[in-house]
Amino acid sequence: MHEIVLANAALALLEKLLPIIAERVKSGQVTPSQQTDLRKRYTALRAAGDAAFTGPEWEVEARSPA
């Protein structure tokens, strides 16, 4: 289960970084190329996550308690 802990830590880090990155984009500290690269990676990761988290095993609310 270390992978779950690490994935949650990575998401928590992103939650903290995204507002900082947004401010730096607004102030011009992030180049258009950096913005494009980050957006492409985000879009690809989101698509991979959406694909990975499909199926009945991820429908936790629908399960009855064991």
Backbone as a ProteinNet text record, in pm:
[ID]
protein_1_A
[PRIMARY]
MHEIVLANAALALLEKLLPIIAERVKSGQVTPSQQTDLRKRYTALRAAGDAAFTGPEWEVEARSPA
[TERTIARY]
80.3	0	84.2	214.3	300	267.9	225.5	194	77	-21.2	-137	-93.4	-9.2	41.2	121.2	206.9	288.4	203.4	102.5	14.4	-61.8	-109.8	-179.6	-85.7	39.2	137	165.7	176.4	200.4	82.9	-38.3	-156	-162.2	-126.6	-124.2	-21.3	92.5	195.1	144.9	78.8	22.1	-82	-164	-264.3	-197.3	-81	-8.4	61.6	112.9	190.6	106.5	-11.9	-90.5	-123	-163.2	-187.2	-59.2	53	180.8	217.2	200.8	230.3	137.6	10.1	-85.6	-43.6	1	47.3	169.9	259.3	381	349.7	249.6	206.4	151.3	65.4	6.3	111.2	218	321.2	425.7	411.1	503.9	632	638.8	760.1	771.4	663.4	661.7	650.8	741.3	740.9	622.9	581.3	476.2	512.7	639.3	683.9	666.7	701.2	684.1	535.7	453.2	309	256.6	298.2	254	297.7	423.9	474.4	398.2	374.9	302.6	158.8	95.7	-43.2	-53.9	40.7	39.9	56.3	149	170.7	48.9	-11.3	-131.3	-244.7	-265.1	-372.9	-350.8	-227.4	-196.6	-215.9	-172.2	-186.7	-333.5	-409.9	-552.8	-622.7	-589.8	-649.4	-610	-484.1	-438.5	-507.8	-525.2	-594.2	-740.2	-805.4	-945.9	-960.8	-867.1	-872.4	-842.7	-748.1	-707.7	-813.5	-890.5	-986.4	-1128.5	-1140.9	-1273.5	-1294.5	-1416.8	-1449.7	-1519.4	-1583.9	-1662.3	-1578	-1452	-1366.9	-1343.5	-1365.4	-1348.4	-1479.4	-1588.1	-1718.1	-1738.6	-1660.5	-1657	-1791.6	-1862.7	-1991.7	-2095.3	-2080.9	-2179.6	-2159.1	-2041.6	-2012.4	-2083.2	-2118.8	-2172.4	-2057.3	-2071.3	-1963.2	-1942.1	-1818.4	-1785	-1808.8
-121.2	0	127.1	111.9	230.3	317.2	251.4	326.6	421.1	378.2	463.3	583.4	559.4	668.2	767.1	715.3	803	881.3	815.8	885.8	997.4	970.1	1074.2	1187.9	1157.1	1261.1	1347.4	1283.2	1357.8	1450.2	1402.1	1486.2	1601.8	1576.6	1684.1	1790.3	1746.7	1840.7	1925.3	1862.2	1936.6	2037.8	1999.4	2092.9	2218.1	2201.3	2317	2397.5	2327.2	2394.5	2467.5	2416	2475.6	2623.5	2666.9	2811.2	2894.7	2840.5	2911.5	2922.7	2812.9	2814.1	2911.5	2912.1	3003.5	3148.8	3182.3	3319.3	3353.2	3258	3282.7	3294.6	3221.7	3236.1	3376.6	3420.6	3555	3664.8	3645	3748.2	3737.9	3638.8	3626.5	3552.9	3486.7	3415.1	3276.5	3232.2	3101.8	3126.5	3066.1	3088	3015.1	3061.5	2990.2	2843.6	2818	2681.1	2596.1	2651.2	2578.4	2552.8	2651.8	2636.2	2523.7	2522.8	2421.6	2283	2270	2140.2	2089.2	2175.4	2134.9	2096.8	2175.3	2146	2012	1982.5	1855.5	1737.8	1749.6	1641.5	1623.1	1734.1	1728.1	1658.3	1697.6	1639.7	1490	1450.1	1308.6	1231.1	1286.9	1220.1	1207.7	1312.1	1307.3	1198.2	1188.6	1084.3	945.6	929.3	799.9	767.3	866.8	845.5	810.8	881	850.8	707.3	663.5	526.5	424.6	455.9	361.9	346.2	450.4	447.7	417.9	336.1	295.2	149	110.1	-28.5	-40.3	-151.7	-169.7	-166.2	-202.2	-200.1	-59.2	43.2	182.1	246.2	174.8	226	190	253.4	222.6	247.4	353.2	387.3	277.6	202.6	101.1	-30.5	-46.7	-170.5	-175.3	-296.8	-311.7	-343.5	-304.5	-333.4	-482.9	-520.3	-663.6	-713
0	0	0	-6.8	-11.7	-132.8	-240.9	-362.3	-340.4	-262.9	-234.5	-151	-51.9	33.2	-50.6	-137.1	-222.6	-321.4	-379.2	-473.4	-402.2	-282.3	-206.6	-167.6	-137	-105.2	-228.4	-343.7	-467.8	-498.7	-477.9	-501.5	-402.6	-277.6	-177.4	-215.8	-265.2	-309.5	-425.6	-521.4	-634.1	-588.5	-490.9	-437.6	-381	-321.7	-266.7	-376	-477.4	-581.3	-684.8	-716.4	-824.6	-804.7	-684.7	-668	-684.3	-641.1	-656.1	-803.1	-874.9	-1018.6	-1090.5	-1055.6	-1118.6	-1098.5	-978.7	-952.4	-1035.2	-1047.6	-1126.4	-1275	-1320.5	-1460.2	-1481.5	-1389.1	-1400.7	-1401	-1322.3	-1312.1	-1423.3	-1510.9	-1623.5	-1592.3	-1476.8	-1438.4	-1502.2	-1566	-1631.6	-1781.4	-1856.5	-2001.2	-2066	-2182.9	-2255.4	-2282.1	-2308.9	-2332.4	-2207.1	-2091.2	-1965.1	-1937.8	-1965.8	-1948.6	-2038	-2163	-2258.1	-2213.6	-2172.5	-2128.5	-2006.6	-1909.2	-1788.5	-1822.3	-1907.2	-1944.9	-2017.3	-2106.8	-2179.1	-2082.6	-1987.9	-1890.9	-1801.6	-1759.5	-1676.1	-1751.3	-1875.5	-1956.4	-1975.7	-2004.3	-2022.8	-1892.1	-1781	-1651.9	-1613.3	-1639.6	-1607.8	-1689	-1817.3	-1901.3	-1851.2	-1813.9	-1762.5	-1630.6	-1544.6	-1417.5	-1438.7	-1529.8	-1558.8	-1608.7	-1692.6	-1744.8	-1634.8	-1547.5	-1442.5	-1334.3	-1309.1	-1199.7	-1245.6	-1349	-1395.5	-1358.8	-1353.2	-1322.3	-1189	-1166.3	-1044.2	-917	-927	-807.6	-753.6	-837.3	-794.5	-751.8	-762.7	-720	-572.9	-487.5	-346	-279.8	-320.2	-260.5	-283.4	-393.3	-428	-351.6	-293.7	-220.8	-86	-46.7	89.4	183.6	308.6	404.7	419.6	438	451.9	591.9
[MASK]
++++++++++++++++++++++++++++++++++++++++++++++++++++++++++++++++++

